[in-house]
Amino acid sequence: MKNSNIILIGMPTSGKSTMGVILAKILGYNFVDADLVIQKREGRILSEIIEEDGIEKFIDIENRINSEINEEKSVIATGGSVVYGREAMEHYKNIGTVIYLKLDMEELMNRLHDAKQRGVVMREGQTLLSLYNERTVLYEKYADITIDEKNHNLEEVVELTLKALEEKMHD
């Protein structure tokens, strides 16, 4: 069935993986972590790919592998930089509902203490704020549903997401 997937996009630490697992359990879906799929296919962890091949090559690899993820009834948690890949995002729009888990900059700063260790894709000299501003535009462009996490805990974000999905199904 086309469009049976839920694809989670958003900045690192927005809770895509954590929430993805919970949503999958509630809905009886499979859970796919796109970053783990990349690591498995490449035989290296993300930070090694970025270190060894550089950011542009990593984005190409991420775009290609995400474009090839074909699931049904799955919650797919993507890497924060997936939105740089047009093919990947168009593919995801075709196979499911794209949900943007929106964090504000302040919350992002609180959660993201060590960007390097998390394998955050940042160009040389790029600040977290410029990265945030660059990606936010793309997240909003591709999102079918935006969930604003401001002042909400994980449980509330899950509830808001389920409610938004239900409303979208009845449109």
C-alpha positions as CSV (number, residue, x, y, z in Angstrom):
1,M,0.0,0.0,0.0
2,K,1.4,3.3,-1.0
3,N,1.6,6.0,1.6
4,S,1.4,3.6,4.5
5,N,4.7,4.9,6.1
6,I,5.4,7.6,8.6
7,I,8.7,9.4,8.0
8,L,10.1,11.5,10.8
9,I,12.3,14.5,10.0
10,G,13.9,17.2,12.1
11,M,17.1,18.4,13.8
12,P,19.3,16.0,15.8
13,T,17.9,15.5,19.3
14,S,14.3,16.2,18.2
15,G,13.4,12.7,19.2
16,K,13.0,11.0,15.8
17,S,14.4,7.7,16.9
18,T,12.9,7.6,20.4
19,M,9.5,8.7,19.2
20,G,9.7,6.5,16.1
21,V,10.0,3.3,18.2
22,I,7.0,4.4,20.4
23,L,4.9,5.3,17.4
24,A,5.7,2.0,15.7
25,K,4.6,0.1,18.9
26,I,1.4,2.0,19.2
27,L,0.5,1.6,15.5
28,G,1.8,-2.0,15.1
29,Y,4.3,-0.8,12.5
30,N,7.9,-1.7,11.9
31,F,10.6,0.8,12.9
32,V,13.4,1.7,10.6
33,D,16.3,4.0,11.6
34,A,17.7,5.3,8.3
35,D,21.0,6.2,10.0
36,L,21.5,2.5,11.0
37,V,20.6,1.4,7.5
38,I,23.3,3.7,6.1
39,Q,25.8,2.4,8.7
40,K,25.0,-1.2,7.8
41,R,25.2,-0.7,4.1
42,E,28.5,1.3,4.3
43,G,30.0,-0.9,7.1
44,R,31.0,2.3,9.0
45,I,29.5,4.6,11.6
46,L,28.2,7.9,10.4
47,S,31.0,10.0,11.9
48,E,33.6,7.7,10.1
49,I,31.9,8.3,6.8
50,I,31.9,12.0,7.3
51,E,35.5,12.0,8.5
52,E,36.8,9.7,5.7
53,D,34.7,10.9,2.8
54,G,33.7,14.4,3.7
55,I,30.3,16.0,4.1
56,E,29.3,16.3,0.4
57,K,30.0,12.6,-0.2
58,F,28.1,11.7,3.0
59,I,25.1,13.7,1.8
60,D,25.2,11.8,-1.5
61,I,25.4,8.4,0.3
62,E,22.6,9.4,2.6
63,N,20.5,10.6,-0.3
64,R,21.0,7.4,-2.3
65,I,20.4,5.0,0.6
66,N,17.3,6.9,1.8
67,S,15.9,6.9,-1.8
68,E,16.2,3.1,-1.7
69,I,14.4,2.5,1.6
70,N,11.2,0.8,0.5
71,E,9.0,-0.2,3.4
72,E,5.3,-0.7,4.2
73,K,3.6,0.2,7.4
74,S,6.8,1.4,8.9
75,V,7.9,4.4,11.0
76,I,11.1,5.7,9.4
77,A,13.4,7.9,11.5
78,T,15.7,9.8,9.2
79,G,19.0,11.6,9.9
80,G,18.8,15.3,10.4
81,S,20.5,16.0,7.1
82,V,18.3,13.9,4.9
83,V,16.5,17.0,3.7
84,Y,19.5,17.9,1.7
85,G,18.7,15.0,-0.6
86,R,16.0,16.0,-3.0
87,E,15.6,12.4,-4.4
88,A,15.3,11.0,-0.9
89,M,12.7,13.5,0.2
90,E,10.6,13.1,-3.0
91,H,10.8,9.3,-2.5
92,Y,9.6,9.7,1.1
93,K,6.8,12.0,0.1
94,N,5.6,9.2,-2.3
95,I,5.7,6.4,0.2
96,G,4.3,8.0,3.3
97,T,3.5,11.0,5.5
98,V,6.4,13.2,6.4
99,I,6.3,14.6,9.9
100,Y,8.6,17.4,11.0
101,L,9.4,17.3,14.7
102,K,10.1,21.0,15.3
103,L,12.4,22.1,18.0
104,D,13.1,25.8,18.7
105,M,16.8,26.9,18.7
106,E,16.9,27.3,22.5
107,E,15.7,23.7,23.1
108,L,18.1,22.5,20.5
109,M,21.0,24.2,22.3
110,N,19.9,22.6,25.6
111,R,19.8,19.1,24.1
112,L,22.7,19.2,21.7
113,H,25.8,19.5,23.8
114,D,28.2,17.7,21.5
115,A,27.3,18.0,17.9
116,K,30.5,16.3,16.7
117,Q,29.9,13.1,18.6
118,R,26.3,12.9,17.3
119,G,27.6,12.9,13.7
120,V,25.8,16.2,13.0
121,V,26.5,17.2,9.5
122,M,28.0,20.7,9.7
123,R,30.3,22.4,7.2
124,E,33.6,23.9,8.3
125,G,32.9,27.1,10.2
126,Q,29.2,26.7,10.2
127,T,27.4,27.7,13.4
128,L,24.5,25.7,14.9
129,L,22.2,28.7,14.3
130,S,23.0,28.9,10.6
131,L,22.6,25.1,10.3
132,Y,19.2,25.4,12.1
133,N,18.1,28.2,9.8
134,E,19.2,26.4,6.7
135,R,17.5,23.2,7.6
136,T,14.3,24.6,9.0
137,V,13.3,25.9,5.6
138,L,13.8,22.4,4.1
139,Y,12.0,20.7,6.9
140,E,9.0,23.0,6.5
141,K,9.1,22.5,2.7
142,Y,8.8,18.7,2.8
143,A,6.6,18.3,5.9
144,D,3.0,17.0,5.5
145,I,2.6,17.6,9.3
146,T,4.6,19.8,11.6
147,I,4.6,18.9,15.4
148,D,5.9,21.8,17.5
149,E,7.6,20.2,20.5
150,K,7.8,23.5,22.5
151,N,6.7,23.0,26.1
152,H,5.8,19.3,25.4
153,N,7.3,16.2,26.8
154,L,7.8,13.0,24.8
155,E,4.4,11.5,25.7
156,E,2.6,14.7,24.7
157,V,4.5,14.9,21.4
158,V,3.5,11.3,20.6
159,E,-0.2,12.2,21.4
160,L,-0.1,15.3,19.2
161,T,1.4,13.3,16.4
162,L,-1.2,10.5,16.6
163,K,-3.9,13.1,16.6
164,A,-2.5,14.9,13.6
165,L,-2.1,11.6,11.7
166,E,-5.7,10.8,12.5
167,E,-6.9,14.2,11.3
168,K,-4.9,13.8,8.1
169,M,-6.4,10.4,7.3
170,H,-9.9,12.0,7.6
171,D,-9.1,14.9,5.2
